[in-house]
Amino acid sequence: MGKRVCTIFLMITLVGILTGCGNDTEGGSKKTLEVALWDENISGAVDASIEEFNKEHPDVEVNVTYTPYANYFTKLRTSIGGGSGPDVFWMNGPNFSEYASYGLIKDLEPFIEEDSDFSKDAYFDSMIDLYSHEDHLYAAPYFSDIVGLFYNKRLFDEAGLEYPDETWTWEDIEEKGDILADQEEGVYGYTAYVVSNQAGYYNLIPQAGGYMIDEDKTHSGFNSPEAQEALTFTQDLIDKGISPSVQTQIENHPRDMFMSGMIAMHPEISVNAEMFYSELGDDLGVAPLPAGKEEGSIAHGIGWAMNGDTEQEELAWDLIKHLTGEKGNQFIAESGFSIPAQESMSDLWVDSMPELDLQVFIDAQEVSFPYPVSQNTIQWQDIEQAEIQGAFLGYKSMKEALDNVAREMDIILESEQINE
């Protein structure tokens, strides 16, 4: 990224919103660390890790701020750009490369090299790859999320159908989904996701043999025949009434419709397993995503990053280790929230809800597709989602929309190469 562009970026984000980086309190006897994330459902695991950290650092006050995801990154970018912001905070795939390439988060590799207690080998490869920039880790993996097929057993039983399993393909979605759909009762057979790319077509495009972004991060794959096939399959499910329309998905989130018994099969990330079970109980089942030409699903997850300007980097690193170490992973696993990033701890998560076959999500790691990212992911994702949703709403053909996405995305990717 050129110096002028970086300067403009920082000038745009001058006003601080979040509390400043950790510092000594008045008198210098008490140190503070500021922590930021967006999902309060994981507060129990976070608090437990902080309690362990405070056993070693009783003189450090750790302040945790939860900000709804809709505002989280705007608030974070503004505060960090203004020279403040939290010391330690959640990072996701779409925003990671931007923060790493601008130097807004610290390279963790120097800490790892001097710390025998932290080993990258302990974590799922997909998580290490997601949060590595130029082969250096910039966010320590916290938990993984991967997409599976949740289904309503009661609706299957009423239709006299066997439950989904690892043999299912796209054809099964269409065939069984048509049987399960009941327009008079307002029940749909399947969620052909458009309002969520991660749980929807980000899985279907690679299952069709395509890709969203190539390995070199220089070209888009949205204008490929495989992408067209995946989105056409999605459109067919909507046109046949098997799936809610895009307008319905916008007005009523499919996740809520599924929990209300209005959708029989719903692809979704593993993080939702606990919430779904609390709503549906023994009616809830889970299976691998049905395969296209290839089997697999998108792997993502959350990492803990360190503010590039923190004044407490050694303390911040020690807190990150407590959050992402063995005990931190144990707290996540036992909470049932999602798959702990340390592979060896995954069995604990599977055992946290024995009523569900959570092993489905662990096995999916072996055939997962990487979440598509580049330096400016958010820029081209905004174009992608606007164009594709526009096509489903009837404003343009799907081919036109996908061609537009690929063209604009390639321009963004080319600029990334120039500014490296």
GISUL-V383926 format. One record per pair of residues at least 6 apart in sequence whose ideal C-beta (glycine too) atoms are under 8 Angstrom apart, sorted by sequence separation. I is the first residue (numbers start at 1). J is the second residue. D is the distance in whole Angstrom. If there is no record, write none. Layout:
i: <I,I>
j: <J,J>
d: <D,D>
This chain:
i: <24,25,54,79,98,99,112,131,132,156,181,193,194,205,206,213,214,221,237,238,257,289,310,322,332,333,340,352,374,390,391,392,24,25,53,79,111,131,156,180,181,193,194,205,213,214,238,277,288,289,306,333,339,391,1,23,24,54,67,91,112,120,131,164,180,181,192,193,212,213,238,244,258,268,276,289,332,340,350,396,22,23,37,53,67,76,128,131,180,191,212,234,254,288,307,340,349,350,387,391,22,76,131,153,179,180,202,211,212,244,258,306,330,339,388,391,22,35,130,177,178,210,255,306,329,338,390,391,22,50,151,164,177,254,329,333,350,21,76,128,151,176,177,211,244,255,273,329,332,333,336,388,20,50,91,127,210,306,334,387,388,19,35,149,161,210,211,212,330,333,334,387,18,173,205,210,259,304,326,329,333,336,346,47,120,124,127,173,205,209,210,255,259,324,332,335,336,387,388,18,46,72,123,126,161,208,258,324,330,334,387,149,161,208,210,244,261,304,326,329,333,124,159,210,259,304,43,65,159,205,208,259,383,384,73,118,205,208,261,267,339,343,383,43,81,207,339,80,156,112,155,205,208,380,383,384,40,107,201,204,339,383,33,35,37,39,109,204,31,32,33,35,36,37,38,108,109,380,30,31,32,33,34,35,36,37,38,107,108,201,204,380,29,30,31,32,33,35,36,37,38,39,107,108,201,204,267,30,32,34,36,38,107,108,269,101,106,108,155,380,100,105,201,379,380,38,96,105,200,96,25,36,97,376,93,96,170,301,100,301,303,374,99,374,376,36,91,194,301,376,192,193,375,96,192,374,96,192,19,192,19,192,18,91,190,91,36,36,192,34,35,147,192,195,34,35,36,37,38,90,147,190,191,192,194,34,35,36,37,188,189,190,191,33,34,35,36,188,189,195,33,188,194,195,147,188,193,18,17,18,183,191,195,196,195,177,181,17,18,181,193,274,16,17,174,178,230,274,15,16,20,21,170,174,191,273,274,13,20,21,173,178,203,13,19,20,21,22,177,273,299,13,16,18,21,174,177,191,271,299,13,14,15,16,18,19,191,200,271,297,13,14,16,18,174,199,270,296,12,13,16,173,188,199,269,270,299,199,286,287,297,298,299,10,198,284,285,286,296,297,298,299,300,9,191,284,285,286,288,295,296,297,298,299,190,282,287,296,298,187,188,189,190,191,193,286,187,188,189,190,191,286,288,289,186,187,188,189,190,191,277,288,187,277,274,277,273,207,181,209,273,180,207,208,209,180,207,208,209,273,203,207,208,177,207,177,204,206,207,270,273,176,207,206,270,173,206,9,203,203,203,6,202,1,198,1,42,164,198,159,152,155,154,150,156,152,155,152,152,151,152,151,150,151,149,150,149,150,173,149,150,172,148,168,147,148,168,170,147,164,166,169,170,147,148,150,163,165,166,168,169,170,146,147,150,164,165,168,169,145,146,163,145,144,145,150,164,143,152,153,154,156,153,152,153,152,153,151,152,150,151,150,151,150,151,149,148,149,148,149,250,148,149,148,149,147,246,246,247,245,246,148,147,146,147,146,146,145,146,238,144,145,144,145,217,144,145,217,231,235,143,217,234,142,143,213,141,142,212,213,220,231,141,142,211,213,141,142,222,140,206,235,139,140,139,140,139,203,232,138,202,231,130,202,130,202,228,130,228,231,127,131,126,130,198,127,228,124,126,227,127,124,223,140,222,223,140,142,142,223,140,141,222,223,140,197,222,223,220,221,142,220,197,201,222,197,143,220,142,220,219,145,146,220,143,144,145,194,195,219,143,144,194,218,143,144,213,217,218,143,144,108,143,194,106,142,217,218,105,106,141,213,105,106,141,105,106,111,115,104,105,118,104,106,117,103,99,111,115,93,96,106,118,92,93,117,108,92,91,92,90,91,108,148,90,91,148,90,91,127,89,90,124,146,88,89,148,88,124,147,88,89,123,146,87,88,123,124,146,87,122,123,86,122,144,85,88,122,146,87,85,87,83,80,80,87,88,80,87,88,87,88,41,41,88,126,130,124,129,130,126,130,126,60,62,57,57,56,53,53,50,53,52,53,50,49,49,101,52,52,97,46,96,97,98,49,93,97,98,33,48,49,94,97,98,93,97,98,31,33,49,95,33,45,48,94,95,31,35,93,94,21,33,45,44,45,94,21,22,23,21,22,23,21,22,42,45,21,44,45,22,42,22,42,41,1,5,2,1,1>
j: <30,31,60,85,104,105,118,137,138,162,187,199,200,211,212,219,220,227,243,244,263,295,316,328,338,339,346,358,380,396,397,398,31,32,60,86,118,138,163,187,188,200,201,212,220,221,245,284,295,296,313,340,346,398,9,31,32,62,75,99,120,128,139,172,188,189,200,201,220,221,246,252,266,276,284,297,340,348,358,404,31,32,46,62,76,85,137,140,189,200,221,243,263,297,316,349,358,359,396,400,32,86,141,163,189,190,212,221,222,254,268,316,340,349,398,401,33,46,141,188,189,221,266,317,340,349,401,402,34,62,163,176,189,266,341,345,362,34,89,141,164,189,190,224,257,268,286,342,345,346,349,401,34,64,105,141,224,320,348,401,402,34,50,164,176,225,226,227,345,348,349,402,34,189,221,226,275,320,342,345,349,352,362,64,137,141,144,190,222,226,227,272,276,341,349,352,353,404,405,36,64,90,141,144,179,226,276,342,348,352,405,168,180,227,229,263,280,323,345,348,352,144,179,230,279,324,64,86,180,226,229,280,404,405,95,140,227,230,283,289,361,365,405,66,104,230,362,104,180,137,180,230,233,405,408,409,66,133,227,230,365,409,60,62,64,66,136,231,59,60,61,63,64,65,66,136,137,408,59,60,61,62,63,64,65,66,67,136,137,230,233,409,59,60,61,62,63,65,66,67,68,69,137,138,231,234,297,61,63,65,67,69,138,139,300,133,138,140,187,412,133,138,234,412,413,72,130,139,234,131,61,72,133,412,130,133,207,338,138,339,341,412,138,413,415,76,131,234,341,416,233,234,416,138,234,416,139,235,63,237,65,238,65,138,237,139,85,86,242,85,86,198,243,246,86,87,88,89,90,142,199,242,243,244,246,87,88,89,90,241,242,243,244,87,88,89,90,242,243,249,88,243,249,250,203,244,249,75,75,76,241,249,253,254,254,237,241,78,79,242,254,335,78,79,236,240,292,336,78,79,83,84,233,237,254,336,337,77,84,85,237,242,267,78,84,85,86,87,242,338,364,79,82,84,87,240,243,257,337,365,80,81,82,83,85,86,258,267,338,364,81,82,84,86,242,267,338,364,81,82,85,242,257,268,338,339,368,269,356,357,367,368,369,81,269,355,356,357,367,368,369,370,371,81,263,356,357,358,360,367,368,369,370,371,263,355,360,369,371,261,262,263,264,265,267,360,262,263,264,265,266,361,363,364,262,263,264,265,266,267,353,364,264,355,353,356,353,289,264,292,356,264,291,292,293,265,292,293,294,358,289,293,294,264,294,265,292,294,295,358,361,265,296,296,361,265,298,102,296,297,298,102,298,101,298,102,143,265,300,264,258,261,261,258,264,261,264,263,264,264,265,265,265,266,265,266,266,267,290,267,268,290,267,287,267,268,288,290,268,285,287,290,291,269,270,272,285,287,288,290,291,292,269,270,273,287,288,291,292,269,270,287,270,270,271,276,290,271,280,282,283,285,283,283,284,284,285,284,285,284,285,285,286,286,287,286,286,287,287,288,389,288,289,289,290,289,389,392,393,392,393,297,297,297,298,298,299,299,300,392,299,300,300,301,373,301,302,374,388,392,301,375,392,301,302,372,301,302,372,373,380,391,302,303,372,374,303,304,384,303,369,398,303,304,304,305,305,369,398,305,369,398,299,371,300,372,398,301,399,402,299,303,299,303,371,301,402,299,301,402,303,301,402,320,402,403,321,323,324,405,323,324,405,406,324,381,406,407,405,406,328,406,384,388,409,385,332,409,332,410,410,338,339,413,337,338,339,388,389,413,338,339,389,413,339,340,409,413,414,340,341,306,341,392,305,341,416,417,305,306,341,413,306,307,342,307,308,313,317,307,308,321,308,310,321,308,305,317,321,300,303,313,325,300,301,325,317,302,302,303,302,303,320,360,303,304,361,304,305,341,304,305,339,361,304,305,364,305,341,364,306,307,341,364,306,307,342,343,365,307,342,343,307,343,365,307,310,344,368,310,309,312,309,307,308,315,316,309,316,319,319,320,274,275,323,365,370,365,370,371,368,373,370,315,319,315,318,318,318,319,319,322,322,323,322,322,323,375,327,328,373,323,373,374,375,327,371,375,376,312,327,328,373,376,377,373,377,378,312,315,331,377,316,328,331,377,378,315,319,377,378,307,319,331,331,332,381,309,310,311,310,311,312,311,312,332,335,312,335,337,315,335,316,337,337,375,419,419,419,420>
d: <7,7,7,4,8,5,5,6,7,7,6,5,6,7,8,7,8,6,4,7,5,8,5,6,7,8,6,8,7,6,7,8,6,6,7,8,8,6,6,7,6,3,7,6,6,6,5,5,7,7,7,5,6,5,8,7,8,7,6,7,7,5,4,7,8,4,7,7,7,7,7,7,4,8,5,5,5,7,4,8,7,6,7,7,8,6,7,8,4,8,6,8,6,8,7,6,6,5,8,7,5,8,6,7,7,8,6,4,7,6,8,5,8,6,8,4,4,8,8,8,6,5,7,7,4,7,6,8,6,5,7,8,3,6,7,5,6,7,6,7,6,7,4,8,7,7,7,4,8,7,7,6,7,7,7,4,5,6,6,4,8,5,8,6,6,8,8,8,6,4,8,7,7,8,7,3,8,5,7,4,4,4,5,8,6,7,6,5,8,5,5,7,6,7,7,7,5,5,7,6,6,8,5,7,6,4,7,8,6,6,5,8,7,7,8,7,8,5,7,8,6,5,5,7,4,6,8,7,5,6,5,7,7,5,6,8,5,5,8,6,6,8,6,7,8,7,7,5,7,7,6,5,8,8,5,7,5,8,8,4,8,7,6,6,7,7,4,8,6,7,7,7,8,8,6,7,6,7,6,5,5,5,5,5,5,6,6,5,5,5,6,4,7,8,7,7,7,7,8,8,6,8,8,6,6,7,8,6,6,7,7,4,6,7,7,7,7,6,7,5,4,5,6,5,8,5,7,7,7,6,8,8,6,5,5,8,8,8,4,8,8,8,8,6,8,7,7,7,6,6,8,8,5,7,4,6,6,8,7,4,7,5,7,8,6,4,8,4,7,8,6,7,4,7,4,7,8,7,6,8,5,5,6,8,5,5,5,4,4,7,4,5,7,5,8,7,7,7,7,5,7,6,6,6,6,5,7,6,5,7,6,8,7,8,7,7,6,5,4,5,7,8,7,5,7,6,8,4,6,5,8,6,6,7,4,7,6,5,4,6,7,6,7,5,7,7,7,4,4,8,8,8,4,7,5,8,7,8,7,6,7,6,6,7,5,7,7,7,4,5,2,5,4,6,7,5,5,7,7,6,7,8,7,5,8,6,4,6,5,8,8,7,7,5,7,8,7,6,4,6,5,7,5,7,5,7,8,7,5,5,6,7,8,6,7,7,6,5,6,7,6,8,7,7,6,5,6,5,5,4,5,8,7,8,6,7,7,6,8,6,6,6,7,7,7,6,7,8,8,8,6,4,6,5,5,7,3,6,6,7,6,7,8,7,5,6,7,7,7,8,8,8,7,7,4,7,8,6,8,5,5,6,5,6,6,7,8,7,6,8,7,7,7,7,7,6,4,7,5,6,8,5,7,7,6,5,7,7,5,6,5,6,7,7,6,7,8,6,7,8,7,5,7,6,6,7,6,6,5,4,5,5,7,8,8,4,8,7,7,4,6,7,5,8,5,6,7,8,7,7,5,8,5,6,7,7,5,8,8,7,5,7,7,5,7,7,5,5,7,7,8,6,5,6,7,6,6,4,7,8,6,7,4,6,6,7,5,8,7,7,7,5,7,5,8,4,8,5,7,7,6,8,8,7,6,4,6,5,4,8,8,8,8,6,7,6,5,5,7,6,4,7,3,5,6,8,4,7,7,6,8,5,8,7,7,7,7,7,7,7,8,4,4,7,7,5,6,8,7,6,7,8,5,5,5,5,8,6,5,7,8,6,4,4,4,7,5,8,7,8,8,4,7,7,7,7,5,4,7,5,6,5,7,7,7,7,7,7,7,7,5,4,6,6,6,8,8,6,8,6,5,7,5,5,8,6,7,6,4,4,3,8,6,7,8,7,5,8,8,8,6,6,5,7,6,5,7,5,7,5,7,7,7,7,8,7,8,6,7,8,5,5,8,5,7,7,5,7,4,5,7,8,8,5,6,6,6,7,6,8,6,7,5,5,7,7,6,5,6,5,5,7,6,7,7,5,8,7,6,4,8,6,6,6,7,8,5,7,5,6,8,6,8,8,8,6,7,6,6,6,6,7,7,6,7,7,7,7,7,5,7,4,5,8,7,5,5,5,6,8,6,7,7,6,6,7,5,5,6,6,8,4,7,8,7,5,6,7,6,6,6,7,6,7,4,4,6,7,7,7,6,6,6,4,7,5,6,6,6,6,5,6,7,5,4,7,5,7,6,6,7,7,7,5,6,7,6,5,5,7>
